[in-house]
């Protein structure tokens, strides 16, 4: 066992993974309770806790946004954990993270709906409808993606892939401190915006995930370049390149608003699914 593999096994040991999982669950429950208490003190005691008044600071339903944020951090950790396994597995995890981001956004959208019969078709109601439909569509697309991957023939290669896998393990090791730094820096900036300054950003989905998906794109490109010396199959190179394009579309969605953001999300997942379907056909016929 080489040093990289040994370090990877230590970092992602069963004990450390379970410890991280328990820590996230503790933070999720604690964050949910603290968020509810802050809303309670703000609404019933008139304390000016939040620098900017939003639904996240006034409606108890929006407190569900906080535990889902910690769950998303855990999912990001799992993506890093699965990175050495296969390109397709990590892309599937990216899609799952996107679906959870949408579900989290719904908890923010629900308090903004207007059920007045005279104005039932308004931007807030439509946005909630778009998000609900997007969750259903992406959930189904993820199912098709995983089903396609399971049924795709797995070719054996004569080349020794241990060195290639070690490269991916090294990337996953380096991504762990990167994830922690991103979490702390984005959390610090968010706290400053919410409790101190008045420069509150409405695009909460972009917090953390813009930077995280940008790093994922760079990692995917690095892995793609390394993979050139281990495979000469055109179909596999196109598949991996297509997955990178899919990730770029997901990254762009965080910079868009409203319906355009949702369309980019769905387009990114559909593109990845189509690429994988074509790859499956190529593997079956050649």
C-alpha positions in Angstrom: 0.0 0.0 0.0 1.5 3.4 -1.1 1.5 6.6 1.0 -1.4 8.2 -0.9 -3.6 5.1 -0.5 -2.7 4.9 3.2 -3.5 8.6 3.8 -6.8 8.3 1.9 -7.8 5.3 4.0 -7.0 7.2 7.1 -8.9 10.4 6.1 -11.9 8.5 4.8 -11.9 5.8 7.4 -15.2 4.5 8.7 -14.6 6.2 12.0 -14.0 9.6 10.4 -17.0 9.3 8.1 -19.3 8.4 10.9 -17.9 11.2 13.1 -18.5 13.7 10.3 -22.0 12.4 9.8 -22.8 12.7 13.5 -21.3 16.2 13.6 -23.5 17.3 10.6 -26.6 15.9 12.3 -25.8 17.7 15.5 -25.2 21.0 13.6 -28.4 20.5 11.6 -30.5 20.0 14.7 -28.8 22.8 16.6 -28.9 25.2 13.6 -32.7 24.5 13.2 -33.4 25.2 16.9 -31.2 28.4 16.9 -32.9 29.6 13.7 -36.3 29.1 15.3 -35.3 30.9 18.5 -33.9 33.9 16.5 -37.2 34.2 14.5 -39.2 33.9 17.8 -37.2 36.7 19.5 -37.4 38.9 16.4 -41.2 38.5 15.9 -42.5 38.4 19.5 -40.0 40.5 21.4 -39.2 43.0 18.7 -35.4 42.5 18.8 -33.5 43.7 15.8 -31.4 40.6 15.4 -31.2 40.5 11.6 -29.8 43.5 9.7 -32.2 42.8 6.8 -35.8 41.6 7.0 -36.6 38.6 4.9 -38.8 35.5 5.1 -35.8 33.6 6.4 -35.8 35.9 9.5 -39.6 36.1 10.0 -41.3 32.8 9.1 -40.8 29.6 11.1 -41.2 27.4 8.0 -38.0 29.0 6.6 -36.0 27.7 9.6 -36.0 24.3 7.7 -33.6 26.0 5.3 -30.8 25.8 7.9 -30.7 22.0 8.6 -30.9 21.4 4.8 -27.8 23.6 4.4 -25.8 21.3 6.7 -27.2 18.2 5.0 -26.0 19.7 1.7 -22.5 20.1 3.2 -22.6 16.4 4.1 -23.6 15.5 0.5 -20.7 17.6 -0.8 -18.4 15.5 1.5 -19.9 12.3 0.1 -19.2 13.5 -3.4 -15.5 13.9 -2.5 -15.6 10.5 -0.8 -17.0 8.9 -4.0 -14.6 10.7 -6.4 -12.0 7.9 -6.7 -14.7 5.3 -7.6 -15.8 6.5 -11.1 -16.5 9.7 -13.1 -20.2 8.7 -13.5 -20.7 8.0 -9.7 -19.4 11.5 -8.8 -21.6 13.1 -11.5 -24.6 11.3 -10.2 -23.8 12.7 -6.7 -23.6 16.2 -8.2 -27.1 15.8 -9.6 -28.4 14.6 -6.2 -26.8 17.7 -4.6 -28.6 19.9 -7.1 -32.0 18.3 -6.3 -31.4 19.0 -2.6 -30.5 22.6 -3.3 -33.9 22.9 -5.1 -35.7 21.3 -2.2 -34.0 23.7 0.2 -35.0 26.6 -1.9 -38.7 25.5 -1.7 -38.6 26.1 2.1 -37.6 29.7 1.3 -40.3 30.0 -1.4 -43.3 28.7 0.6 -43.6 31.7 3.0 -43.6 34.0 0.0 -46.7 32.6 -1.7 -49.8 34.7 -2.0 -53.1 32.8 -1.8 -55.2 35.8 -2.5 -57.7 34.7 -5.2 -57.5 38.0 -7.0 -53.8 37.7 -7.5 -53.2 33.9 -7.5 -50.9 34.1 -10.5 -48.0 36.2 -9.2 -44.2 35.8 -9.5 -43.8 34.2 -6.1 -46.5 31.6 -6.7 -45.1 30.8 -10.1 -41.5 30.5 -8.8 -42.7 27.9 -6.2 -44.5 26.0 -9.0 -41.4 26.1 -11.1 -39.3 24.8 -8.2 -41.7 22.0 -7.4 -41.9 20.8 -11.0 -38.1 21.0 -11.3 -37.6 18.8 -8.3 -39.9 16.1 -9.8 -38.2 16.3 -13.2 -34.7 16.2 -11.9 -35.5 13.4 -9.4 -36.8 11.3 -12.4 -33.8 12.2 -14.5 -31.5 11.1 -11.8 -33.4 7.8 -11.7 -32.9 7.4 -15.4 -29.2 8.3 -15.2 -28.5 5.7 -12.5 -30.5 3.1 -14.3 -28.7 3.7 -17.5 -25.3 3.5 -15.7 -26.2 0.2 -14.1 -27.2 -1.3 -17.4 -24.1 0.0 -19.2 -21.5 -2.7 -20.1 -18.3 -2.3 -18.1 -15.3 -3.1 -20.3 -12.1 -4.4 -18.8 -8.9 -2.7 -19.6 -5.4 -4.2 -19.8 -3.8 -1.1 -18.4 -3.0 -0.8 -14.7 -5.4 1.8 -13.3 -3.9 1.8 -9.8 -1.9 5.0 -10.5 -4.9 6.7 -12.0 -7.0 5.8 -9.0 -4.3 7.1 -6.7 -4.4 10.5 -8.6 -8.1 10.7 -7.9 -7.6 9.7 -4.2 -5.0 12.5 -3.9 -7.6 14.9 -5.4 -10.2 13.8 -2.9 -7.8 14.2 0.0 -7.0 17.8 -1.1 -10.7 18.6 -1.5 -11.5 17.9 2.1 -9.6 20.9 3.6 -10.9 22.9 0.6 -14.4 22.0 1.5 -13.9 23.0 5.1 -12.3 26.4 4.1 -15.2 27.1 1.7 -17.7 26.3 4.5 -16.1 28.6 7.0 -15.4 31.5 4.7 -18.9 31.4 3.1 -20.5 31.1 6.6 -18.5 34.0 7.9 -19.4 36.2 5.0 -23.1 35.2 5.3 -23.1 36.0 9.0 -21.6 39.4 8.4 -24.3 40.1 5.7 -27.2 38.9 7.8 -26.4 40.2 11.3 -24.0 43.2 10.7 -24.1 44.8 7.2 -27.1 45.5 5.0 -25.7 44.0 1.9 -27.8 40.9 2.1 -27.7 38.7 -1.1 -31.0 37.2 -2.3 -29.3 34.5 -4.2 -28.7 32.2 -1.3 -28.3 29.2 -3.6 -25.1 30.7 -4.9 -23.6 30.9 -1.4 -20.9 28.2 -1.2 -22.1 26.3 -4.2 -20.7 28.7 -6.9 -17.2 28.3 -5.5 -17.7 24.5 -4.8 -18.9 23.7 -8.4 -16.1 25.9 -9.9 -13.6 23.8 -8.0 -15.4 20.6 -9.1 -15.1 21.7 -12.8 -11.3 22.2 -12.4 -10.9 18.8 -10.7 -13.0 17.1 -13.4 -10.8 18.7 -16.1 -7.6 17.6 -14.3 -8.9 14.0 -14.0 -10.0 14.1 -17.7 -6.5 15.1 -18.8 -4.9 12.4 -16.7 -7.3 9.8 -18.1 -5.9 10.4 -21.6 -2.9 8.1 -20.9 -5.2 5.3 -19.6 -7.8 5.1 -22.3 -7.9 5.6 -26.0 -11.6 4.9 -26.4 -13.3 7.8 -28.1 -16.7 7.1 -26.5 -15.2 7.3 -23.0 -13.4 10.5 -23.7 -16.6 12.1 -25.1 -18.6 10.8 -22.1 -16.2 12.4 -19.6 -16.0 15.7 -21.5 -19.8 15.7 -21.7 -20.0 15.3 -17.9 -17.8 18.3 -17.5 -20.1 20.4 -19.8 -23.0 19.2 -17.7 -21.3 20.4 -14.5 -20.6 23.7 -16.1 -24.3 24.1 -16.9 -25.1 23.3 -13.2 -22.5 25.9 -12.1 -24.0 28.6 -14.4 -27.5 28.0 -12.9 -26.3 29.4 -9.6 -25.6 32.7 -11.4 -29.0 32.9 -13.0 -32.4 33.8 -11.5 -35.9 32.4 -11.6 -36.9 30.2 -14.5 -33.6 30.6 -16.3 -31.8 29.0 -13.3 -34.2 26.1 -13.3 -33.9 25.6 -17.1 -30.1 25.5 -16.8 -30.3 22.9 -14.1 -32.6 20.7 -16.1 -30.6 21.2 -19.2 -27.4 20.2 -17.4 -28.9 17.0 -16.1 -30.5 16.1 -19.4 -27.3 16.7 -21.2 -25.5 14.3 -18.9 -28.2 11.7 -19.3 -28.1 11.9 -23.1 -24.3 11.6 -23.1 -24.5 8.6 -20.9 -27.3 7.0 -23.1 -25.2 7.4 -26.2 -22.1 6.1 -24.4 -24.2 3.0 -23.4 -25.2 2.4 -27.0 -21.6 2.7 -28.1 -20.4 0.2 -25.5 -23.1 -2.3 -26.5 -22.3 -2.1 -30.2 -18.5 -1.9 -30.4 
